[in-house]
């Protein structure tokens, strides 16, 4: 992979940002006891042999804080959506009235809250590892540029410091996002 040394920092920042955003999307899908379309919109439904995201098959609304309503565009797909939701790890049983699915979001038990906290901690750790891998890749590119006489030894030192500062910034963001999600999960 060839990245111009002048664009290295932008390249690294963009990739680190993608890691953080992917983690935030995953966090949004973790149930906190409040209804949110993000809980279900990414669930893949087998729609006529094609894996399709639920948000592309139905309107997902939150009419009240503890209720999700899923209204399929094609009512013939309601039973497939219902079966997929039951089989998912959401732990919510949908109520089917023939036109819409209602998902009452129950209070989380203490045990379930702790298991979800563990899950988000693991996910944040995966993100930190990905950020550190991006840092290592950037450091390798910078060192190769110095060996190839594209930058000076002083430039390399400055660049490695900048890469570390960028890494620290994103690690701190991930930790902040984790604390916020833990608070959401543990608040009753």
C-alpha positions in Angstrom: 0.0 0.0 0.0 1.4 3.3 -1.0 0.5 6.5 0.8 2.2 9.8 -0.1 4.2 10.9 3.0 2.6 14.3 2.8 -0.9 12.7 3.0 0.0 10.2 5.7 -1.5 12.1 8.7 -4.8 12.7 6.8 -4.9 9.0 5.8 -4.3 7.9 9.4 -6.8 10.3 10.8 -9.5 9.2 8.3 -8.9 5.5 9.2 -8.9 6.1 12.9 -12.2 8.1 12.5 -13.7 5.2 10.6 -12.8 2.9 13.5 -14.4 5.2 16.0 -17.6 5.6 13.9 -17.9 1.9 13.5 -17.7 1.4 17.2 -20.3 4.1 17.8 -22.7 2.4 15.3 -22.2 -0.9 17.2 -22.8 0.9 20.5 -26.1 2.3 19.2 -27.3 -1.2 18.5 -26.8 -2.2 22.1 -30.0 -2.0 24.0 -30.1 0.4 27.0 -33.7 -0.1 28.1 -34.8 2.8 25.9 -36.3 2.2 22.5 -34.1 3.3 19.6 -34.4 2.4 15.9 -30.7 1.6 15.9 -31.5 -1.5 17.9 -33.0 -3.2 14.9 -32.3 -1.3 11.7 -29.1 -3.2 11.0 -30.7 -6.7 11.4 -30.4 -8.7 8.2 -33.7 -10.2 6.9 -33.8 -12.9 4.3 -36.1 -11.1 1.8 -36.9 -13.3 -1.1 -33.5 -14.9 -0.9 -31.6 -11.7 -0.5 -30.1 -10.5 2.8 -31.5 -7.1 3.3 -31.3 -4.6 6.3 -34.5 -4.2 8.2 -34.4 -0.4 7.7 -34.6 -1.0 3.9 -37.7 -3.2 4.3 -39.8 -1.2 6.9 -40.4 2.0 8.6 -39.1 2.0 12.2 -40.6 4.4 14.7 -40.5 5.1 18.4 -44.1 6.2 19.4 -43.2 6.0 23.1 -39.9 5.7 25.1 -40.2 1.9 25.6 -41.8 0.8 22.3 -40.5 0.3 18.8 -43.0 -0.1 15.9 -41.8 -1.7 12.7 -44.1 -1.2 9.7 -43.0 -3.3 6.6 -43.4 -1.6 3.2 -44.5 -5.1 2.0 -46.9 -6.7 4.5 -46.2 -10.1 3.1 -42.7 -9.9 4.7 -44.0 -9.4 8.2 -43.7 -13.0 9.3 -40.1 -13.3 8.0 -39.2 -10.1 9.9 -40.9 -11.4 13.0 -39.1 -14.8 12.9 -35.7 -13.0 12.3 -36.4 -10.7 15.3 -37.2 -13.7 17.5 -34.1 -15.5 16.4 -31.9 -12.4 17.0 -30.0 -11.8 20.3 -32.2 -8.8 21.1 -34.2 -10.6 23.8 -37.4 -8.9 22.7 -40.5 -10.7 21.5 -42.4 -8.8 18.8 -46.2 -8.5 18.9 -47.6 -9.0 15.4 -51.0 -7.5 14.5 -50.8 -8.4 10.8 -49.8 -4.9 9.6 -47.1 -3.8 12.1 -44.7 -5.4 14.6 -44.6 -3.8 18.1 -41.5 -4.4 20.1 -42.0 -3.5 23.8 -38.5 -2.8 25.2 -38.5 -4.2 28.7 -36.4 -3.0 31.6 -32.9 -4.6 31.7 -32.1 -6.9 34.5 -28.9 -6.2 36.5 -27.4 -9.4 35.0 -28.3 -8.3 31.5 -26.9 -4.8 32.1 -23.6 -6.3 33.3 -23.4 -8.6 30.3 -24.0 -5.7 27.9 -21.3 -3.6 29.7 -18.9 -6.4 29.1 -19.9 -6.5 25.5 -19.3 -2.8 24.9 -16.0 -3.0 26.8 -14.8 -5.7 24.5 -16.0 -3.7 21.5 -14.1 -0.6 22.6 -11.0 -2.8 23.2 -11.2 -4.0 19.6 -11.4 -0.4 18.4 -8.4 0.5 20.5 -6.5 -2.4 18.9 -7.5 -1.3 15.4 -6.4 2.3 16.2 -3.0 1.0 17.4 -2.7 -1.1 14.3 -3.3 2.0 12.2 -0.6 3.8 14.2 1.9 1.0 13.6 1.1 1.1 9.9 1.7 4.9 9.9 4.9 4.5 11.8 6.1 1.9 9.3 5.3 4.1 6.4 7.2 7.1 8.0 10.2 4.9 8.8 10.3 3.6 5.2 10.1 7.2 3.9 13.1 8.1 6.1 15.1 5.1 4.9 14.2 6.0 1.3 15.5 9.5 2.0 12.1 11.1 1.4 12.2 12.8 4.8 14.9 13.6 7.3 15.6 12.0 10.6 14.1 15.1 12.4 11.0 15.0 10.2 10.6 11.3 11.1 10.9 12.1 14.8 8.2 14.9 14.5 6.0 12.6 12.4 6.2 9.8 14.9 5.2 12.2 17.7 2.3 13.5 15.6 1.1 10.0 14.9 1.3 9.2 18.6 -0.7 12.4 19.5 -3.4 11.4 16.9 -3.5 7.9 18.4 -3.9 9.2 21.9 -6.7 11.5 20.8 -8.7 8.7 19.3 -8.0 6.3 22.2 -9.3 9.0 24.6 -12.4 9.5 22.4 -13.1 5.7 22.5 -12.7 5.7 26.3 -15.1 8.6 26.6 -17.7 6.9 24.3 -17.3 3.7 26.4 -17.9 5.6 29.7 -21.0 7.3 28.2 -22.4 4.0 27.0 -21.7 2.3 30.3 -23.6 5.1 32.1 -26.5 4.7 29.7 -26.6 0.9 30.3 -26.3 1.1 34.1 -28.8 3.9 34.6 -32.2 2.5 35.5 
